[in-house]
């Protein structure tokens, strides 16, 4: 049971951290570029994966 509680605490901590981070980004005006960067991140990782696989062949 203790393991489950620590997992809940961890998830709660991550959520609070993300909310705090987004508030800071909104205050500093870096919110829009940050969201755009996150939106492009999966494509970026896919490109890295493809080039890495091509390099292995």
RAJONOR-V515444 format. One record per residue. RES is the residue in one small letter. PSI is psi in degrees with one decimal (none if undefined). Layout:
# RAJONOR-V515444
RES_PSI, RES_PSI
This chain:
# RAJONOR-V515444
x_-34.5, x_-36.2, x_-41.9, x_-39.0, x_-41.1, x_-33.7, x_-43.6, x_-43.2, x_-41.5, x_-46.9, x_-43.3, x_-42.1, x_-41.9, x_-43.3, x_-45.6, x_-41.6, x_-43.9, x_-42.2, x_-44.9, x_-42.9, x_-45.3, x_-37.2, x_-42.6, x_-42.1, x_-38.0, x_-39.4, x_-37.8, x_-7.6, x_11.9, x_8.7, x_-50.3, x_-51.8, x_-34.6, x_-44.6, x_-40.5, x_-41.6, x_-44.3, x_-36.7, x_-35.0, x_-10.6, x_-45.8, x_-42.0, x_-42.1, x_-46.1, x_-36.1, x_-42.4, x_-43.8, x_-43.6, x_-43.2, x_-44.0, x_-33.7, x_-42.8, x_-40.4, x_-36.1, x_-29.3, x_-26.2, x_none
